[in-house]
Amino acid sequence: MNIIAESIRQFLSFTGFANMSWQHLIMIAIGILFIVLAVKKDWEPMLLVPIGFGIIIGNIPFAEGYQIGIYEEGSVMNILYQGVLKGWYPPLIFLGIGAMTDFSALISQPRLMLIGAAAQAGIFGAYAIALHLGFTPEEAGAIGIIGGADGPTAIFLSSKLAPHLVGPIAVSAYSYMALVPVIQRPIMLMLTTKKERLIRMKPARMVSRREKLIFPIAGFILTAFVVPSALPLLGMLFFGNLLKECGVTKRLADTARGPLIDVVTILIGLTVGASTQANVFLRHISVKIFVLGLVSFAVATFCGVLFAKIMNLFCSEENKINPLIGNAGVSAVPDSARVSQNVGREFDKSNHLLMHAMAPNVAGVIGSAVAAGILLSFLG
């Protein structure tokens, strides 16, 4: 009987109930909240559902030593998490993004690339603030990239500069990507007048197949020569777009923008979520990262809209830019472009801004990768 009682006591000591703390319950509640927001509000469900369930996985209490936790070397979750820590997943995500992105809007209106570049100011603004708050230069650079609203880029850079902060930075970046409509709309309305919101932009010109084919090759050579440190992201982005546009690799393009990106999205979401173990994640530094991420994202939106207004000072009346597309300079494709469209239609239902907004939006994808390369080149 003593043996049986001892076995029962030992079993009970290994259960989640015996190892539970209030911190675990808080994180599990956050994971459930992410799933609810994805299902009820349709806020980036492809990201928030995997991350939310990953948070629940990572916060089931357990006794250490059985190689089941994401931070226990040799465990299955730890092996999958290496794709985040070593930066394997982000380039694969960029391959898929390139294969599903149409750069026609940017090619036809290259001046709108400047808006995407201006929006990257949020990254460097948050970097300066993080330095002021006592973060190391490497940590500040990894935190600042959240302003690009690009989860894969944030993971890639933080894995190189501050691996110990990958969890909170990744969760923060993806959270703000999901909250694009909530964060950006008030800033857009604050900075624009009713007259500006009603501006109708000239239709973009048609782009030839030759231009679409040349763009990924020329674009990659130009950007990679400027920032070779961003080569893994830029190379995969433009290669994916070449697969789409060349017309002879349809199967490869379909695989990149379909099954491949879906599988990697599942793995990156689950492992990033699981990395938020209560004893690692619930710290003051995580709260600071979330606040700085919000500041970075808000500043990026502010700079994009403001720069569009500044550009209008030098544009003729028929070439005016609707500053509502300035928010699309961040890299949240295509959600921030949809915000431009939706806010514009609140004031004029027949004014379609989506295709115009896609130009700074895809420029923002390139811009965030370039910004990451710049930070990596002098901080790495």
N, C-alpha and C positions, 0 to 999 in steps of 0.2 A: 504493500500500500504506500509506503514511503517513496518508493521509486515512481509510482504512478503520480503521487502528489507533486513530487519534485519535477516530473516531466510536464505536468500541467502548469506549474509555476514558471518553468522555463519557457514554455510556449507563450504564456500570457505576457512574459517580459519582452517577447519579440513582436508583439502585435502593435499596430499603429496607435491603439488607445493608450498603451503603456508609455509610448515615446512621444506622445502628442504635447504640443505647447500652444499657447494662444496665438503665437506668430504663425504657426502652420494654418490655423483656422482663418486668419486674416488673408493669407495668400490664397488659400482655396476659395475664399469668398471673392477675391479679385479675379481668379480664373473663371469662376462662374459668371461674374459680371461681364467679362470679355465676351463670353459665349452668348449671353443674353443680348448684349449690344449688337453683336453680329447678326443674330437671328431676328430680333425685334426691330432694330433700326437699319439693318442691312449695311452696317459700317464695316467695309473691308472684310467680309466674312471669310474670304480665302486666307486671310492672315490671322484675324482675331480668333477664329475657331481653333486652328492648330495651336496658337500661342496660349489661348485660354485653357485648353485641355492639357497642354504641356505644363502650365503652371500647377494644375491639379496633380499631375503625375509627379512633378518635382517636389511637392509638399505633402505627400503621403508619408507620415513619420515611419522610420524603420531603424533597426539597430545596425550600426555600421559593421563592416567586415565581411559582408556577404556579396560584395561586388554587384550591387543593384543600383546604387546612387550614381548620378551623372558626374560627380566629382571623385568617384572611386575608380582608380586606374584599372583598366581591364574590363570594366563592366560594359554591357551592350550600349547603354545610353552614353557612356563616356566615349566609346569608339565613334558613335554617330555624332557626338558633339565636337569631335576633332575637325569636322567639316566647317564648323564655325570658328573654332580657335585657330586653325591653320589657314583659314580664308579660302577653302575649296568651293564652298557653296555660292558665294556672291558672283564670281565670274560665270558660273553656269546659269544663274538667274539672269545675268546681263546678256548671255547668249540668247535666251528665250525672249527677253525684251526686244533685242535687236531684230529677231525674226518676226515679231508681231508689230513692229513700229513702222509707220509710214512717214518718212521725212519730207514728203511733198510740200507740206505747209511751210516748213522751214526753208526749203530750197527756193520756193516761189517768193518768199518774203524774208530774205536774209537779214534785213535790218532788225527784225524782231528777235534775233539771236542776242542782241544787246540787253533785252529785258531779262532773258535767262541768265546772262552774265551778271547783271545788276543784283538779281535775287540771291546770288551766292554771297553777298555782303553779310547776310545773316550768319553764315558760317564763321567768318573772321571776326564779326562783332561778338558772338558768343565765346569765341576763343580768347579774346581780350578780357572779357568779363570773368571767365573761368580762371585765367591767370591771376586776376586781381583777387579772386576768392581763395587763392592758395593752392590750386591744382598745379601739378607739374606741367611743363609745356606739352609733354606727350599726352597726358590725360586731357588737357584743355583742347588739344587738336582733335582728339577722338570725340569729345563731347560736342564741340562746335559743329561737326559734320552732320549732326542731327537736323540742323537748319536746312539742309538740302532736301529734307523729306524723302530720303532714299534709304530704306532699310538695308538693302544689300551693301551699299557703299559705306553706311555706318558700321556694319559688321566687319567689312573688309578692313577699314582703317583702324577700328578699335582692336581688332585681332593683331594688328601689327604694332600699334603704339601703346595700348593699354589693355592687354588680355584680361586682366582682373576686373575690368569694367564692362566687358562685352555684354553680360546679362542686362544690367540696367540701361545701357545705351541702346541695345537692340530693342528692348521692350518699349523704351521711350520713343524711339524713331518710328516703330510700327504703330504705336498708339496714336501719335500725332498724324501719321498718314491716314489713319482711320477717321480722325477728327478734323480733316481738312475743311468740310463745310462749316463746322461750328466755329473754328478759329479764324478762318479767312474772311467770311462774309462781313463781320462787323468792321474789320480793318478796311475792306474795300469800300464800304459805305461811308466810313469816316473820312476817307481821303478824296472822295470824288463828289462832284456836284451832279445835280439831276441832268443838266445839259450835257456833261461829259458822258454820263451813262447812256445817253440816247445817240451817241455818235455811231454812224453806220460806216463801216470800213469797206473799202473797195474790194470786190471779189478777187481772190488770188488767181494768178495765171495758171494755166495748165502746165504741168511738168512732164517733160518727155521721159521715155524709158531710159534713154542714154544718160540723162542727168541723174536719174535714180540709181543707175548702175555705177556711175563715176563717184557719186557722193560718199559711199562707205569706204572706198579705197582712198580717195583724196582726203576725206575727213580723218581717217585713222592715221595716215602718214603725217598730216599736219599736227594733230593733237599729240600723237605719240612722240614726235620729235621735240615738242615743247615740254611735255611732262612724261618722260619714259617710265617714271615710277608708277603711273596709272595704267601701264600697258595691259595687265591682266583684265581690267575692267573694260577699257576702251577697245582692246583687241577683240574680246568676245562680243561686245555690243555691235561693233561694225561688221564683224564676221557674220553674226546672226542676220544683220540687215542685208548683207551681200547674198546670203543663202536665199533670202526672200525675193530679192529684186533681180537676181541673175536669170531666173526663169527655168533653169535646168536642174535645180536641186530641190524641187518641191517636197520630196519625201523628207529630206534632211531639215528643211525649214519647218515642215509640219511637226516633226519630232521635237525640234528645239522649242517651238512655241506651244506645244501640246503636252505630251507625256513627260518630257524631260523637265520642263519648268514646273509642272504640277508635282512631280515626285520631289524635286528639290525644295519646293515651297512647303510641302508637308514636313520634310525632315528639318528644315531650318526653323519652321514655326514650332514644332514639338520640342526640339532641343533647346531653342532659345527660351521657350516657356519653362521647360524643366530646369533650366539653369538658375531660376529664381528661387532656389531653396531658401526657406525663411532665415536660416542662420547666416546665409551669405548675402541675401538680397535686402533684408529689412535693416538698413543702416542709414545714418544721416546722409551719407554720400549719395545714396540712391535718390533721396528726396531732392538734393541739390541738382543732380543730373536731370531729373524730371523738370525742375523749374528752369534750368538753363536751356534745356531742349525746347521748352515752350517759348522762351525769350528768343532763341535762335530762329525758330520757325516764324514767329511774329515779325521779327526784324526782316527776314527774307521776304515775307509777303509785303511788308511796308515798303521796302526798297524797290521791289518789282513794280508795284503800282505807282510809286512816286517817280520812278525813272520813265515810265510810259508817259506821265504828265510832262516831264521835262522834255522828252522827245517831241511832244506836240508843239513846243515853243519854236521848233525849227522845221515844222512840217507845214506844207500848204493846206488849205482848207479841205481839198479833196483827198488828201493823203493822211488826214488825222487818224490817230490810233485811239481806240476806245480803251481808256486806262483800266477798265474792268478786267482786261486780259493780263494785266501786270501780275496778278496773283499766281498765274500759271507758270511763272518763271521758276518755281520750285519743281522738284523732280517727281512729284506724286502723279504719275501718268496712269490713266487720263483723268483722275479725279479732280485735280485742281482746274483742268480745262473745263470740266463739266460745271464746276462752281461758277466760272466766268460766264458760261452759257446760261445757267439758271438765274444768276443774279441779273444779268442783262435782260432776260425775258420778263423779269418782274416789272420792268419799267417800259419795255416795248416787246410785246409777244412775237412780233415779226422780225426782230433783230437777232440773227443767228451768229453768235461769236465763237462757236465751238472750233471750227476749222482754223480761225485766226489764232485762237488761244493755244492750239496744238503746236504752233511754231515755237513760242517761248517755252512750252511745256517739254518738248523733246530736246530743246536747247538746254533746259535745266538738267536733263538726264546727263548730257555730255558735260555740262558745267560742273555738276556735283562730282563726277569722276575726275575731272581736271583739278578741282579744288582739293579733292582727296590726295591726288598725286602731288600737288604743290606742298601740302602739309607733310606728306610722307617724305618728300625729298629733303626738307630741312629739319624734320623732327625724328625721322626714322634712324 
